[in-house]
Amino acid sequence: MNRVEAPPSASMDGKNNLEFQPQHTNREDGEMDWKKTLMIGSFAAGAILFLTGRRPAGLAIAGIGVATFAAEHPEKFEELWQRMPEYIEKGSKFVDMASTFLERMGQEKGGYRNMPAAGGSRF
């Protein structure tokens, strides 16, 4: 497997010699961190499935990412779990504001679908 390397870092030793040593962006043994890849991939796939209308499958796939995250970082997961009500409250406020905005746009003459594009006409 090829190693992915970041730009080399420079350091000065005691003899005023400049040494360049590559910094590896992945693990020292050259292998990919499969747990991190699994978490990110399952969250992305779950979001795509959820947004395309396949909600049960999206939630199941995202659940795999959550379980992997909880197993890999239990202290961060506990902190996230404790702050969950705050996040849910902020999310619900955002959804309420967005729905209010869309309702107001729908009440205007023509609605938001007939608004001209910014900086020019529709034709």
C-alpha positions as CSV (number, residue, x, y, z in Angstrom):
1,M,0.0,0.0,0.0
2,N,1.3,3.5,-0.8
3,R,1.9,5.8,2.0
4,V,0.3,9.2,1.9
5,E,2.8,11.8,3.0
6,A,2.3,15.4,4.0
7,P,4.8,18.1,3.2
8,P,8.0,17.6,5.1
9,S,8.6,19.4,8.3
10,A,11.9,21.2,9.0
11,S,13.8,21.1,12.2
12,M,17.2,22.5,13.4
13,D,19.5,20.3,15.3
14,G,22.3,21.6,17.6
15,K,24.8,21.9,14.8
16,N,22.8,24.4,12.7
17,N,21.9,21.7,10.2
18,L,18.5,21.7,8.7
19,E,16.8,18.3,8.6
20,F,13.6,17.5,6.7
21,Q,11.5,14.6,7.8
22,P,8.1,13.7,6.2
23,Q,5.0,13.8,8.4
24,H,2.6,10.9,7.7
25,T,-1.0,11.9,7.6
26,N,-2.2,8.4,8.4
27,R,-1.1,6.0,11.1
28,E,2.6,5.2,11.6
29,D,2.2,1.6,10.2
30,G,0.8,3.1,6.9
31,E,-2.7,1.6,7.3
32,M,-5.8,3.6,7.2
33,D,-7.8,4.2,10.4
34,W,-10.7,2.0,9.5
35,K,-12.9,3.0,12.5
36,K,-12.8,6.7,11.6
37,T,-13.5,5.8,7.9
38,L,-16.4,3.6,9.1
39,M,-17.9,6.4,11.2
40,I,-17.6,9.1,8.5
41,G,-18.9,6.8,5.8
42,S,-21.9,5.5,7.7
43,F,-22.9,9.1,8.7
44,A,-22.6,10.2,5.1
45,A,-24.5,7.2,3.7
46,G,-27.1,7.5,6.4
47,A,-27.7,11.2,5.6
48,I,-27.9,10.5,1.9
49,L,-30.4,7.7,2.4
50,F,-32.4,9.8,4.9
51,L,-32.6,12.7,2.5
52,T,-33.6,10.5,-0.5
53,G,-36.6,9.2,1.4
54,R,-35.2,5.9,2.7
55,R,-35.5,6.9,6.3
56,P,-35.4,3.5,8.1
57,A,-32.3,2.4,6.1
58,G,-30.6,5.8,6.7
59,L,-31.2,5.6,10.4
60,A,-29.9,2.1,10.6
61,I,-26.7,2.9,8.7
62,A,-26.2,6.1,10.8
63,G,-26.6,3.9,13.9
64,I,-23.6,1.9,12.8
65,G,-21.6,5.1,12.9
66,V,-22.9,6.1,16.3
67,A,-22.1,2.7,17.7
68,T,-18.6,2.9,16.3
69,F,-18.1,6.4,17.7
70,A,-19.4,5.3,21.2
71,A,-17.0,2.4,21.2
72,E,-14.0,4.4,20.0
73,H,-14.6,7.6,22.1
74,P,-16.8,6.8,25.1
75,E,-15.9,10.1,27.0
76,K,-16.8,12.3,24.0
77,F,-20.0,10.3,23.4
78,E,-21.0,10.8,27.0
79,E,-20.5,14.5,26.7
80,L,-22.5,14.6,23.5
81,W,-25.3,12.6,25.2
82,Q,-25.4,15.0,28.1
83,R,-25.7,18.0,25.7
84,M,-28.3,16.4,23.4
85,P,-31.3,18.3,24.8
86,E,-29.6,21.6,24.1
87,Y,-28.8,20.5,20.5
88,I,-32.4,19.3,19.9
89,E,-33.8,22.6,21.2
90,K,-31.5,24.6,18.9
91,G,-32.4,22.4,15.9
92,S,-36.1,22.8,16.6
93,K,-35.8,26.6,16.8
94,F,-34.0,26.6,13.4
95,V,-36.7,24.4,11.8
96,D,-39.4,26.7,13.2
97,M,-37.7,29.8,11.9
98,A,-37.3,28.2,8.4
99,S,-40.9,27.1,8.3
100,T,-42.1,30.6,9.4
101,F,-39.9,32.2,6.7
102,L,-41.3,29.8,4.0
103,E,-44.9,30.5,5.1
104,R,-44.3,34.3,4.9
105,M,-42.8,33.8,1.4
106,G,-45.8,31.8,0.4
107,Q,-48.2,34.5,1.5
108,E,-46.6,37.1,-0.7
109,K,-47.9,37.6,-4.2
110,G,-46.5,34.9,-6.4
111,G,-44.7,33.1,-3.5
112,Y,-41.0,32.4,-3.2
113,R,-41.0,30.2,-6.4
114,N,-41.6,33.1,-8.6
115,M,-38.9,35.4,-7.2
116,P,-36.3,36.5,-9.8
117,A,-32.8,35.3,-9.5
118,A,-30.4,37.7,-7.8
119,G,-28.7,40.1,-10.2
120,G,-30.8,39.3,-13.3
121,S,-34.1,38.3,-14.8
122,R,-35.4,34.7,-15.0
123,F,-35.2,34.7,-18.8
